């Protein structure tokens, strides 16, 4: 049985007294809040952690990047040493003249221009087919989503293993190949000759091909998800009308499906370009931190990779490069928006 | 009479089956010719034939679609399959000139070796720690901010929200340079703080949750106010339960982000003590000669990928919902 007498110990009474003072304080606090009209600005209190963090890690970087980019030869260490910098556009000209820069730009553009249309078209085709079938559709949909839930570096290593040749002196006289890699095995099975995809002495276009395959494979899930979602919300009446008119399938696709899906297609293309210009970790996944086959490091370097190389030392150039990247993404997005406004039907 | 009936039937058929549009005019022609001949038997036979071809065409096209889709599914799955079977092969078997599609002998010792080589245990704990702490803190901040934007009235609210949305356009790479300086200046290099704090606020998640909060009728809030419920209690008892699916989506995406982050940890940490799993994975097996022990490497990759797949299997709905609204990876 509970011993009720204990509730009357001096300790408990004291606690009650403590409670009372706490309540008093709470009341006083509430009055204080009313007095200072807390309701009018309490939103700022709720937002305080968010705003403080954003000011430090988003607001300041924006201003500081502009500042660093326009100070000639800016370097944090020198600045801490008290060295003054002059205002100018030297960082930009240096970045553009840098011999690696053009390659990075070309690589990035090339990967964008190749992967975005291919992955969008494939995703559209797959979505339309998925939408046309009944059984198995959900299972297939789940399978197609799998590449999304992966670590792009980890699976990049799997792709590298699939394309990797083990041996020495590829293409030379003393060529010794231990394994050619599963992709080459498949090619040889169908009567082709093996290709040096990513190893020492491989050609640039073989590298690009591997990257395109990997990036498209990686980009499909998101695009299928969006396009299929769009297809499922399309009004069935359009298709019924087309059936009554006995419209050929291809025309139904180009005249009904694509126009009705155009907002989703535009969305997928725009996000694809933005992601494409920031391509980095998929290349690290396949080629490692060197971003190129052995013997030719940085061959596949991209804009983002270019940027990261300067971060530790020459922040002025890194900032200029980041601003150039931002400008490119901005312009491409604007062009995309402009085109899609003209072409989309909403 | 029968002809007309058949004719109607034919056009009905054309309406209901989507695949054989080209055939339909032929059917009409045939029917009309036969009507002129007034040979009912012939017409019926023709129609039968046409319907049969239509059915066959439909079956063929459906079969083609399935063949295509299954082919794509195989292409999508193949890397995962290759990763799994390579991870249990011995190095000798992996290097056979004619590869085996199924391992002759399953070698689980690769996993043990990979675990030790890449120091995966430590990296796994690091990643879990960073993921959990940053997710919880980020959820608190996101909920409070979204609540303020969705429900509270104060001066400058909409302007502030507009500014936040505008920052979403800027690529994150632009912030990295200054953030690198900032954390260096704060003395945060090689700590967990540096991996957590800079990414606590995500404008996109605030936006997502704000939209969700806005759908909850304001009357509920006012009623709670009349009853003397405090804001925080209302938030906890009403808003959070009602927007639970969005919160789960945010949680998963945030955890996946920690699991997949590579660039930032690579910049600001230099020892395994604070590195995350992806860094360890890529750097532990880097060998330029092409002479990597791929089975062991694949075992490590499989171990790193496994948690993501488990999460996906159990929480597919939330992931797909979250992703379809965001379009961001990690």
Interface residues (C-beta under 8 A of the other chain):
Chain A: X40 X41 X42 X43 X44 X46 X47 X49 X50 X51 X53 X54 X56 X57 X58 X60 X61 X62 X64 X65 X68 X76 X125 X126 X129 X130 X132 X133 X136 X140 X142 X143 X144 X145 X146 X147 X148 X149 X150 X151 X152 X153 X154 X155 X157 X158 X159 X161 X162 X164 X165 X166 X167 X178 X179 X180 X182 X185 X199 X200 X217 X220 X222 X225 X226 X229 X239 X240 X243 X244 X246 X247 X248 X249 X267 X271 X274 X275 X277 X278 X280 X281 X284 X285 X288 X289 X290 X294 X304 X307 X308 X311 X312 X315 X318 X319 X322 X323 X325 X326 X329 X330 X333
Chain B: X14 X15 X16 X18 X19 X21 X22 X24 X25 X62 X65 X66 X68 X69 X70 X72 X73 X75 X76 X77 X79 X80 X82 X83 X86 X94 X95 X96 X97 X98 X99 X140 X141 X142 X144 X145 X147 X148 X149 X152 X153 X154 X155 X157 X160 X164 X167 X169 X170 X171 X173 X174 X175 X176 X177 X178 X179 X180 X181 X182 X184 X197 X198 X199 X200 X201 X203 X206 X231 X256 X259 X260 X262 X263 X267 X278 X281 X282 X283 X285 X286 X288 X289 X290 X291 X292 X294 X297 X298 X301 X304 X305 X308 X309 X311 X312 X316 X319 X320 X323 X324 X327 X329
